[in-house]
Amino acid sequence: MESLYKPEGVEERWQRTWETEGHYNADPDPSRESFVIAHPPPNVTGDLHMGHALQLSLADTIIRTRRMQGYNTLFQPGFDHAGISTQNAVEKHLAQEGKTRQDLGREAFEARVWEWLREYGGKIMLQFRRIGASMDYRRERFTMDDAYVRAVMRFFVHLYGKGWIYRANRIINWCPFHQTALSDLEVAHVDVDDALAYVRYPLADGDGDITIATVRPATILADVAVAVHPEDDRYRDLVGREVIVPVVGRRVPLIADERVERDFGTGALKVTPGHDPLDYEIGRDHGLPELTVIGPDGRMNEEAGELAGLTQEEADARVIEWLKEHGQLEKRESHRHTVAICDRCHSRIEPRISLQWWCSMEELRRPALEALRSRRVRYRPESQHRFAIKSLEEAPDWNISRQIWWGHQLPVWECPDGHITVAETEPDACAQCGSRELTRSTDVLDTWFSSALWPFATLGWPDDTEDLRTFYPGDLNTTARDIIRLWENRMIFSGLEMMGDVPFHDVVIHSTVHAPTGGRMSKSLGTGMNPLAAIETYGADATRYGLMKMASSQDVRFSEGAIEEGRKLANKLWNVARLVLQASEGAAPEQRPRTLEERWILARLSQTQRELERLLGEFDFSHMVHELYHLTFDDFCDWYAEAVKGRLYEADEDARATAVAALERLLKLLHPALPHVTEEIWSNLPARETRLIVAPWPVAGDEADAGALTAVQEAAVMFRRSGVLPKLEGEERRIFDAVVKPAEGAGDGNAAAEVERLQKEIARAEGMLANDRFTQSAPAEVVEAEREKLARYRRELDAISG
């Protein structure tokens, strides 16, 4: 073995070796139980970020454990076309060339998108490999693969055939830049400063006027009513009369509606159903017409008359000018409020009534809700499970179409008379009128529609029955909480509808890794961090370790120190393995313990293994790597190796065989979290019949001696703290001397002072534990920690007294 461990080169070599030798491969095998993670495919919009690295580290640690435990593991790789996100990324790239998608035209733009996909799809697979993800890369899938497109079309046609997909005019979030509908989840909200204009609307009978307040004067042209609250005494007598809309002179009703905010502006609301979600609801309930004066590009349309073609800002100015000239502008004042913007291009969202394709959730959600409520699918932690149920209960009908330039084109054909025919392939004629002049819809499916099929479309649904029978349903997904509604719940109801079973049983919602200074990582703000940079500096194993140490149910700040700790752990492991192997001269591994430290380390390995299995079962990765660190750094290296080193150098065959056996077991426990350094060490062990990646998981043995060194270890703590050395004899004294290495004649510290300190600590701890308020209201782990400290203080006091 080299004197120093250098991850560069080693990690890439083992990735190639594992993949080339087929250790990642998942093929149908009736003799073994399968374990499947269909990894949620990242968007093909650029490099992976630190959250992806965390997600992969958690999932791969579980996959590697299950592989060693004998499961037929499938870790499914792939990437998502991310319709509008990818279009936005490509358009930004074009902007650097001084071009727009309109300059290229649809066909050339699509070709440019595919160039982007080929480049970044390859990058994503490379990044998967660099983090050490043991995926079956033969099965790489893309949501625009030909077979995947067929699956998406079949899903659409299936839902349409059941009457759950329909077309309807609804008000939607419209992005004027991308000229497409956006879901609420694709919309961000920001505070802006606007001017609030107070405008007088004359009563139609000439008997006075009513004043409304608006920040969008241009939309006055589409007003179809004025509304007041039915209990607002100021306007009670005006309800039922008509007013004249400024500029256009339209007579509209003055109506009463409880949704009007009496405390905003004058308490009177201009109702513009075509340009405001609340107004849309009021208009539908009152049977009002729906006028629109703003076009898809965000400019005034032909319905705006002489203002057609103007920007909204230009139209606002013209309307304000008209109001001033006609004495109908009461005043203007500054107004700070929240507006919606596109989460990708940051254009201001335009509420707009549009003919869209929708998927009804009423029937689809029922079996999914039953699966969540009965815990057939369980989100971890429990708070996220409750949120998943609530979000599914409240899920509105799903807007599934997009008006972008590329993606899964809808399997919808329209004839000149406006009839539609839905079919996977182009029909010979219109199903209603027989016309053969059919045009395919230019809308594309929401990318999340295709993502909902991921757990089974990746397995070749509906054609590859053997793969489906073997690997569906899967077992687990790991993801961030903002994906619950976007993907996870949709995967659940889609799997139940198309496959008759849930796609997985556990969903681990991991923390969001924030920038070191706080707040979300952002490339545009300069706070983004590329996981490949951490891997280049510290290695993949160290990066995986550090990210898992940061993992919890709460958002965390990125800590380079945690990754540095992972690097130190890998180096410490390398050094102790080098010591054992060089001192053992090729001894075959066999447990032949004859001394206290040997019985103790074997028991600690078994004890820690059981704890690791428990923590993995609870998806508690932070405590899992803590256990691994303590076992390796403290127990194996600082205590066991130091205590047994003399016997190894003295060529004690039992010590050598036991040391190699103990190292072998340690490597197996560490491998899922730190796969590369452990496999490199494993390859130096004598008589290796298999790679560590597929070596059998050890059987935990007797752990009765796991506390055998407690007295020695506590004596070491006391000695280092106070110079007082409790009385130790026999093997305990030998181990103490070998590890602590006290100077000749040491141990004459101030015992009386140490006794006094311990007595005070005991009194303090006893007082806390006697306090019912503490024991009943403090977290259970805090109370238990206090009990453990009290027991330790008493043991230390007894040791000095003895």
Secondary structure as UniProt FT lines:
FT   HELIX           7..20
FT   TURN            21..24
FT   TURN            30..31
FT   STRAND          34..38
FT   HELIX           50..68
FT   TURN            69..70
FT   STRAND          72..76
FT   STRAND          78..80
FT   HELIX           83..96
FT   TURN            97..98
FT   HELIX           101..104
FT   HELIX           106..131
FT   HELIX           137..139
FT   STRAND          141..142
FT   TURN            143..144
FT   HELIX           146..161
FT   TURN            162..163
FT   STRAND          165..175
FT   TURN            176..179
FT   STRAND          180..182
FT   HELIX           184..186
FT   STRAND          187..203
FT   TURN            204..205
FT   STRAND          209..214
FT   HELIX           217..222
FT   STRAND          225..228
FT   TURN            230..231
FT   TURN            233..235
FT   HELIX           236..238
FT   TURN            239..240
FT   STRAND          242..244
FT   TURN            246..248
FT   STRAND          251..256
FT   TURN            258..259
FT   TURN            262..263
FT   TURN            265..266
FT   STRAND          268..271
FT   TURN            273..274
FT   HELIX           277..286
FT   TURN            296..297
FT   HELIX           302..307
FT   TURN            308..309
FT   HELIX           312..325
FT   TURN            326..327
FT   STRAND          329..342
FT   TURN            343..345
FT   STRAND          350..359
FT   TURN            362..364
FT   HELIX           365..373
FT   TURN            374..375
FT   STRAND          378..380
FT   HELIX           382..393
FT   STRAND          398..399
FT   STRAND          401..402
FT   STRAND          412..414
FT   TURN            416..417
FT   STRAND          420..422
FT   TURN            431..433
FT   STRAND          439..440
FT   STRAND          444..445
FT   HELIX           447..451
FT   TURN            452..453
FT   HELIX           454..457
FT   TURN            458..463
FT   HELIX           465..471
FT   STRAND          476..480
FT   HELIX           481..483
FT   HELIX           484..488
FT   HELIX           489..499
FT   STRAND          506..510
FT   STRAND          513..514
FT   TURN            516..517
FT   TURN            523..526
FT   HELIX           531..538
FT   HELIX           540..550
FT   STRAND          556..557
FT   HELIX           560..584
FT   TURN            585..586
FT   HELIX           596..617
FT   TURN            618..619
FT   HELIX           621..629
FT   HELIX           630..641
FT   HELIX           642..649
FT   TURN            650..651
FT   HELIX           653..670
FT   TURN            671..673
FT   HELIX           675..682
FT   TURN            683..684
FT   TURN            686..687
FT   HELIX           692..694
FT   TURN            704..709
FT   HELIX           710..722
FT   HELIX           730..740
FT   TURN            744..745
FT   HELIX           751..770
FT   HELIX           772..777
FT   HELIX           780..801
//
